[in-house]
């Protein structure tokens, strides 16, 4: 039997994977993200791969295990918006995106 692990603590990623109907565990990656790419879609793939590899490498039992990495970034006018630092920053970002 296959073991599936989601290497993300994102509620949205968990919700999306749950919709597939497969049983999975959640083991979030706690590694520092290293971005070497410039194109947003490449950055997301790079970060998701880093998370999946980090979790996989730290597993005691790797047999019959699939680790799924995921990441999300928000891009507005060719600029990557980071995670908001506080409620006001989140409000400002959402307000900017709402008028787009």
DSSP file (Angstrom, degrees, kcal/mol; ACC not computed):
  #  RESIDUE AA STRUCTURE BP1 BP2  ACC     N-H-->O    O-->H-N    N-H-->O    O-->H-N    TCO  KAPPA ALPHA  PHI   PSI    X-CA   Y-CA   Z-CA
    1    1 A X              0   0    0      0, 0.0     2,-0.2     0, 0.0     0, 0.0   0.000 360.0 360.0 360.0 139.0    0.0    0.0    0.0
    2    2 A X        -     0   0    0     63,-0.1     2,-0.5     1,-0.0    63,-0.2  -0.534 360.0-146.3 -82.1 144.7    1.3    3.5   -0.9
    3    3 A X  E     -a   65   0A   0     61,-3.1    63,-3.0    -2,-0.2     2,-0.4  -0.950  13.5-160.1-109.2 127.6    1.9    6.1    1.8
    4    4 A X  E     -a   66   0A   0     -2,-0.5    21,-2.6    19,-0.4     2,-0.4  -0.922   7.4-173.3-112.9 133.9    1.2    9.7    0.7
    5    5 A X  E     -ab  67  25A   0     61,-2.6    63,-3.5    -2,-0.4     2,-0.6  -0.989  16.0-148.3-127.6 132.2    2.6   12.7    2.5
    6    6 A X  E     -ab  68  26A   0     19,-3.1    21,-2.2    -2,-0.4     2,-0.8  -0.896   7.3-155.5 -97.6 121.7    1.9   16.3    1.9
    7    7 A X        +     0   0    0     61,-3.0    22,-0.7    -2,-0.6    63,-0.4  -0.285  65.9  81.8 -91.8  48.9    4.9   18.5    2.6
    8    8 A X        -     0   0    0     -2,-0.8    20,-0.1    20,-0.2    -2,-0.1  -0.994  59.8-156.0-153.0 143.0    2.9   21.6    3.3
    9    9 A X        +     0   0    0     -2,-0.3     2,-0.3    20,-0.1    -1,-0.1   0.332  56.6 128.1 -98.2   6.1    0.9   23.1    6.2
   10   10 A X     >  -     0   0    0      1,-0.2     4,-2.3    60,-0.1     5,-0.2  -0.458  54.8-148.7 -65.4 122.3   -1.2   25.2    3.8
   11   11 A X  H  > S+     0   0    0     -2,-0.3     4,-2.4     1,-0.2    -1,-0.2   0.873  99.0  53.7 -58.4 -36.4   -4.9   24.6    4.5
   12   12 A X  H  > S+     0   0    0      2,-0.2     4,-2.6     1,-0.2    -1,-0.2   0.919 108.3  48.0 -66.4 -43.2   -5.6   25.2    0.8
   13   13 A X  H  > S+     0   0    0      1,-0.2     4,-2.4     2,-0.2     5,-0.2   0.905 112.4  50.1 -62.7 -40.6   -3.1   22.5   -0.3
   14   14 A X  H  X S+     0   0    0     -4,-2.3     4,-2.3     2,-0.2    -2,-0.2   0.911 111.1  49.1 -63.1 -42.8   -4.6   20.1    2.2
   15   15 A X  H  X S+     0   0    0     -4,-2.4     4,-1.4     2,-0.2    -2,-0.2   0.922 111.6  48.6 -63.4 -44.9   -8.1   20.9    1.0
   16   16 A X  H  < S+     0   0    0     -4,-2.6     4,-0.4     1,-0.2    -2,-0.2   0.918 113.4  46.2 -63.5 -43.7   -7.1   20.3   -2.7
   17   17 A X  H ><>S+     0   0    0     -4,-2.4     3,-1.4     1,-0.2     5,-0.6   0.878 107.7  57.6 -68.0 -36.0   -5.4   17.1   -2.0
   18   18 A X  H ><5S+     0   0    0     -4,-2.3     3,-1.5     1,-0.3    -1,-0.2   0.838  96.2  64.9 -61.6 -32.3   -8.3   15.8    0.2
   19   19 A X  T 3<5S+     0   0    0     -4,-1.4    -1,-0.3     1,-0.3    -2,-0.2   0.712  89.8  66.6 -64.4 -19.8  -10.6   16.3   -2.8
   20   20 A X  T < 5S-     0   0    0     -3,-1.4    -1,-0.3    -4,-0.4    -2,-0.2   0.721 106.2-127.0 -74.0 -19.4   -8.7   13.6   -4.7
   21   21 A X  T < 5 +     0   0    0     -3,-1.5     2,-0.2    -4,-0.4    -3,-0.1   0.417  64.8 130.1  89.6  -2.6  -10.0   11.0   -2.2
   22   22 A X      < -     0   0    0     -5,-0.6     2,-0.3     1,-0.0    -1,-0.3  -0.608  60.7-118.9 -85.9 148.3   -6.6    9.6   -1.2
   23   23 A X        +     0   0    0     -2,-0.2   -19,-0.4    -3,-0.1     2,-0.3  -0.672  43.5 169.6 -81.2 136.6   -5.5    9.3    2.4
   24   24 A X        -     0   0    0     -2,-0.3     2,-0.3   -21,-0.1   -19,-0.2  -0.980  29.6-132.8-147.5 158.8   -2.5   11.3    3.2
   25   25 A X  E     -b    5   0A   0    -21,-2.6   -19,-3.1    -2,-0.3     2,-0.6  -0.702  21.5-130.3-103.2 160.9   -0.4   12.5    6.1
   26   26 A X  E     +b    6   0A   0     -2,-0.3     2,-0.4   -21,-0.2   -19,-0.2  -0.964  31.9 162.3-116.5 118.3    0.8   16.0    6.7
   27   27 A X        -     0   0    0    -21,-2.2   -18,-0.1    -2,-0.6    28,-0.1  -0.836  27.9-149.8-131.0  94.0    4.5   16.6    7.4
   28   28 A X        -     0   0    0     -2,-0.4     2,-0.3   -21,-0.2   -20,-0.2  -0.331  16.2-118.6 -66.9 144.1    5.4   20.2    6.8
   29   29 A X        -     0   0    0    -22,-0.7   -20,-0.1     1,-0.1    -1,-0.1  -0.630  20.6-167.8 -78.7 138.5    8.9   21.1    5.6
   30   30 A X        +     0   0    0     -2,-0.3    -1,-0.1    21,-0.1     2,-0.1   0.086  44.7 124.1-113.6  22.5   10.7   23.3    8.0
   31   31 A X  S    S-     0   0    0      1,-0.1     2,-0.4    20,-0.1    -2,-0.0  -0.381  70.1-102.1 -81.1 158.8   13.6   24.2    5.7
   32   32 A X        -     0   0    0     -2,-0.1     2,-0.3     1,-0.0    -1,-0.1  -0.688  41.4-121.1 -77.2 130.3   14.7   27.6    4.6
   33   33 A X        -     0   0    0     -2,-0.4     2,-0.5    -3,-0.0    14,-0.1  -0.545  24.0-161.3 -75.7 135.3   13.4   28.4    1.1
   34   34 A X        -     0   0    0     -2,-0.3     2,-0.6    12,-0.1    16,-0.1  -0.970   2.4-161.6-120.5 116.5   16.1   29.1   -1.5
   35   35 A X        +     0   0    0     -2,-0.5     8,-0.1     1,-0.1    -2,-0.0  -0.868  26.2 154.9-102.3 121.7   14.9   30.9   -4.6
   36   36 A X        +     0   0    0     -2,-0.6    -1,-0.1     7,-0.1     2,-0.1   0.452  54.1  81.6-117.8  -8.2   17.3   30.7   -7.6
   37   37 A X        -     0   0    0      1,-0.1     3,-0.0     5,-0.1    -2,-0.0  -0.435  56.0-159.8 -95.1 170.4   14.7   31.2  -10.4
   38   38 A X        +     0   0    0     -2,-0.1     2,-0.4     1,-0.1    -1,-0.1   0.645  67.5  83.0-120.3 -30.0   13.1   34.4  -11.7
   39   39 A X  S >> S-     0   0    0      1,-0.1     4,-2.3     2,-0.0     3,-0.8  -0.667  78.0-132.1 -82.1 128.1    9.9   33.3  -13.5
   40   40 A X  H 3> S+     0   0    0     -2,-0.4     4,-2.4     1,-0.3     5,-0.2   0.858 105.5  50.8 -50.1 -44.5    7.1   32.9  -10.9
   41   41 A X  H 3> S+     0   0    0      1,-0.2     4,-1.7     2,-0.2    -1,-0.3   0.867 112.0  48.3 -64.4 -33.9    5.9   29.5  -12.3
   42   42 A X  H <> S+     0   0    0     -3,-0.8     4,-2.5     2,-0.2    -1,-0.2   0.865 109.3  53.5 -70.9 -36.6    9.5   28.3  -12.0
   43   43 A X  H  X S+     0   0    0     -4,-2.3     4,-2.7     2,-0.2     5,-0.2   0.928 108.1  49.6 -63.5 -45.5    9.9   29.6   -8.5
   44   44 A X  H  X S+     0   0    0     -4,-2.4     4,-2.4     1,-0.2     5,-0.2   0.919 112.9  46.9 -60.6 -44.5    6.7   27.8   -7.3
   45   45 A X  H  X S+     0   0    0     -4,-1.7     4,-2.3    -5,-0.2    -1,-0.2   0.910 112.0  51.0 -64.2 -41.7    8.0   24.5   -8.8
   46   46 A X  H  X S+     0   0    0     -4,-2.5     4,-2.3     2,-0.2    -2,-0.2   0.928 112.8  44.9 -61.5 -46.8   11.4   25.0   -7.3
   47   47 A X  H  X S+     0   0    0     -4,-2.7     4,-2.3     2,-0.2    -2,-0.2   0.893 112.4  51.1 -67.4 -40.3   10.0   25.6   -3.8
   48   48 A X  H  X S+     0   0    0     -4,-2.4     4,-2.3    -5,-0.2    -1,-0.2   0.909 111.7  48.3 -62.9 -41.4    7.6   22.7   -4.0
   49   49 A X  H  X S+     0   0    0     -4,-2.3     4,-2.7    -5,-0.2     5,-0.2   0.913 109.8  52.0 -65.6 -42.7   10.4   20.4   -5.1
   50   50 A X  H  X S+     0   0    0     -4,-2.3     4,-2.4     1,-0.2    -2,-0.2   0.924 111.2  47.6 -58.9 -44.8   12.6   21.6   -2.2
   51   51 A X  H  X S+     0   0    0     -4,-2.3     4,-2.3     2,-0.2     5,-0.2   0.931 112.8  47.7 -63.6 -46.1    9.9   21.0    0.3
   52   52 A X  H  X S+     0   0    0     -4,-2.3     4,-2.6     1,-0.2    -2,-0.2   0.922 113.8  47.1 -62.8 -44.4    9.1   17.5   -1.0
   53   53 A X  H  X S+     0   0    0     -4,-2.7     4,-2.8     2,-0.2    -1,-0.2   0.905 110.8  52.4 -64.1 -41.2   12.8   16.5   -1.1
   54   54 A X  H  X S+     0   0    0     -4,-2.4     4,-1.0    -5,-0.2    -2,-0.2   0.933 113.1  43.1 -61.4 -46.8   13.5   17.9    2.4
   55   55 A X  H >< S+     0   0    0     -4,-2.3     3,-0.6     1,-0.2     4,-0.3   0.930 115.0  50.1 -65.0 -45.3   10.6   15.9    3.9
   56   56 A X  H >< S+     0   0    0     -4,-2.6     3,-1.5     1,-0.2    -2,-0.2   0.916 107.8  52.8 -59.9 -45.0   11.5   12.7    1.9
   57   57 A X  H 3< S+     0   0    0     -4,-2.8    -1,-0.2     1,-0.3    -2,-0.2   0.757 109.1  50.7 -64.2 -24.4   15.1   12.9    3.0
   58   58 A X  T << S+     0   0    0     -4,-1.0    -1,-0.3    -3,-0.6     2,-0.2   0.360  85.3 110.6 -96.7   5.1   14.1   13.1    6.7
   59   59 A X    <   -     0   0    0     -3,-1.5     3,-0.2    -4,-0.3    -3,-0.0  -0.571  57.9-151.9 -78.6 142.0   11.8   10.1    6.6
   60   60 A X  S    S+     0   0    0      1,-0.3     2,-0.6    -2,-0.2    -1,-0.1   0.900  90.6  37.9 -76.1 -42.6   12.8    7.0    8.5
   61   61 A X        +     0   0    0      1,-0.1    -1,-0.3     2,-0.0     0, 0.0  -0.938  60.8 166.1-114.1 114.4   10.8    4.7    6.2
   62   62 A X    >   +     0   0    0     -2,-0.6     3,-1.4    -3,-0.2    -1,-0.1   0.537  36.8 119.7-101.6  -9.6   10.9    5.7    2.5
   63   63 A X  T 3  S-     0   0    0      1,-0.3     3,-0.1   -61,-0.0   -60,-0.1  -0.342  88.4  -3.1 -64.7 133.7    9.5    2.5    1.0
   64   64 A X  T 3  S+     0   0    0      1,-0.2   -61,-3.1   -62,-0.1     2,-0.4   0.831 102.5 137.1  55.1  37.2    6.2    2.9   -0.9
   65   65 A X  E <   -a    3   0A   0     -3,-1.4     2,-0.5   -63,-0.2   -61,-0.2  -0.949  37.6-168.6-120.9 133.5    6.1    6.6    0.0
   66   66 A X  E     -a    4   0A   0    -63,-3.0   -61,-2.6    -2,-0.4     2,-0.5  -0.982   8.8-159.2-117.2 125.1    5.2    9.5   -2.2
   67   67 A X  E     -a    5   0A   0     -2,-0.5     2,-0.6   -63,-0.2   -61,-0.2  -0.917   5.8-156.8-106.4 128.2    5.9   13.0   -0.9
   68   68 A X  E     -a    6   0A   0    -63,-3.5   -61,-3.0    -2,-0.5     2,-0.3  -0.911   6.6-163.4-108.7 119.8    3.9   15.8   -2.5
   69   69 A X        +     0   0    0     -2,-0.6     2,-0.3   -63,-0.2   -21,-0.2  -0.752  11.6 174.8 -99.4 149.1    5.3   19.3   -2.3
   70   70 A X        +     0   0    0    -63,-0.4     2,-0.3    -2,-0.3   -60,-0.1  -0.990   7.4 175.4-149.3 156.7    3.3   22.4   -3.0
   71   71 A X        -     0   0    0     -2,-0.3     2,-0.4   -63,-0.1   -23,-0.1  -0.982  12.3-153.3-156.4 157.1    3.8   26.2   -2.8
   72   72 A X        +     0   0    0     -2,-0.3     2,-0.3     2,-0.0    -2,-0.0  -0.999  11.1 178.2-136.0 137.5    1.8   29.3   -3.7
   73   73 A X        -     0   0    0     -2,-0.4     2,-0.5     2,-0.0     9,-0.1  -0.972  21.4-137.2-132.8 154.3    3.0   32.7   -4.6
   74   74 A X  E     -C   81   0B   0      7,-0.8     7,-3.3    -2,-0.3     2,-0.5  -0.945  18.6-167.2-111.7 129.4    0.9   35.8   -5.5
   75   75 A X  E     +C   80   0B   0     -2,-0.5     2,-0.4     5,-0.2     5,-0.2  -0.964   7.9 178.1-119.7 131.0    2.1   37.9   -8.5
   76   76 A X  E >  S-C   79   0B   0      3,-2.8     3,-1.4    -2,-0.5    -2,-0.0  -0.981  73.5 -14.5-135.1 122.0    0.8   41.4   -9.2
   77   77 A X  T 3  S-     0   0    0     -2,-0.4    -1,-0.1     1,-0.3     3,-0.1   0.924 128.6 -53.4  51.2  50.1    2.1   43.4  -12.1
   78   78 A X  T 3  S+     0   0    0      1,-0.2     2,-0.5    -3,-0.0    -1,-0.3   0.627 116.2 115.5  62.4  17.0    5.1   41.2  -12.5
   79   79 A X  E <   -C   76   0B   0     -3,-1.4    -3,-2.8   -39,-0.0     2,-0.5  -0.967  64.6-131.8-118.0 131.0    6.0   41.6   -8.8
   80   80 A X  E     -C   75   0B   0     -2,-0.5     2,-0.5    -5,-0.2    -5,-0.2  -0.679  19.1-145.5 -80.5 124.3    5.9   38.7   -6.4
   81   81 A X  E     -C   74   0B   0     -7,-3.3    -7,-0.8    -2,-0.5     3,-0.1  -0.801  15.0-145.6 -91.1 126.7    4.1   39.6   -3.2
   82   82 A X        -     0   0    0     -2,-0.5     2,-0.2     1,-0.2     3,-0.1  -0.074  38.9 -65.2 -77.0-176.2    5.5   38.0   -0.1
   83   83 A X        -     0   0    0      1,-0.1    -1,-0.2     2,-0.0     7,-0.0  -0.525  62.8-103.2 -70.3 137.2    3.6   36.9    2.9
   84   84 A X        -     0   0    0     -2,-0.2    -1,-0.1     1,-0.1     3,-0.1  -0.342  21.2-146.7 -62.4 142.8    2.0   39.8    4.7
   85   85 A X  S    S-     0   0    0      1,-0.1     2,-0.3    -3,-0.1    -1,-0.1   0.729  74.4  -9.0 -84.3 -23.0    3.8   40.7    7.9
   86   86 A X  S  > S-     0   0    0      1,-0.1     4,-2.2     0, 0.0     5,-0.2  -0.917  84.5 -80.1-158.8-177.2    0.7   41.8    9.8
   87   87 A X  H  > S+     0   0    0     -2,-0.3     4,-2.6     1,-0.2     5,-0.2   0.880 125.3  51.8 -63.4 -39.1   -3.1   42.4    9.4
   88   88 A X  H  > S+     0   0    0      2,-0.2     4,-2.6     1,-0.2    -1,-0.2   0.908 109.5  49.5 -65.3 -41.3   -2.6   45.9    7.9
   89   89 A X  H  > S+     0   0    0      2,-0.2     4,-2.3     1,-0.2    -1,-0.2   0.903 111.7  49.2 -63.7 -41.3   -0.1   44.5    5.3
   90   90 A X  H  X S+     0   0    0     -4,-2.2     4,-2.6     2,-0.2     5,-0.2   0.918 111.1  49.7 -63.3 -43.9   -2.6   41.8    4.4
   91   91 A X  H  X S+     0   0    0     -4,-2.6     4,-2.6     1,-0.2    -2,-0.2   0.921 110.5  50.3 -60.5 -45.0   -5.4   44.4    4.1
   92   92 A X  H  X S+     0   0    0     -4,-2.6     4,-2.3     2,-0.2    -2,-0.2   0.909 111.6  48.0 -60.8 -43.3   -3.2   46.6    1.8
   93   93 A X  H  X S+     0   0    0     -4,-2.3     4,-2.4     2,-0.2    -2,-0.2   0.937 113.2  46.8 -63.9 -46.6   -2.4   43.6   -0.4
   94   94 A X  H  X S+     0   0    0     -4,-2.6     4,-2.0     1,-0.2    -2,-0.2   0.879 111.7  51.5 -64.4 -37.0   -6.0   42.5   -0.7
   95   95 A X  H  X S+     0   0    0     -4,-2.6     4,-1.1    -5,-0.2    -1,-0.2   0.906 110.2  49.2 -65.3 -41.1   -7.1   46.1   -1.4
   96   96 A X  H  < S+     0   0    0     -4,-2.3     4,-0.4     1,-0.2     3,-0.3   0.913 113.8  45.7 -63.4 -42.6   -4.5   46.4   -4.2
   97   97 A X  H >< S+     0   0    0     -4,-2.4     3,-0.8     1,-0.2    -1,-0.2   0.818 105.8  61.4 -71.3 -30.4   -5.5   43.1   -5.7
   98   98 A X  H 3< S+     0   0    0     -4,-2.0    -1,-0.2     1,-0.2    -2,-0.2   0.797 104.3  47.7 -68.0 -29.2   -9.3   44.0   -5.5
   99   99 A X  T 3<        0   0    0     -4,-1.1    -1,-0.2    -3,-0.3    -2,-0.2   0.527 360.0 360.0 -88.7  -5.2   -8.9   47.0   -7.7
  100  100 A X    <         0   0    0     -3,-0.8    -1,-0.2    -4,-0.4    -2,-0.1   0.485 360.0 360.0 -71.0 360.0   -6.9   45.1  -10.3
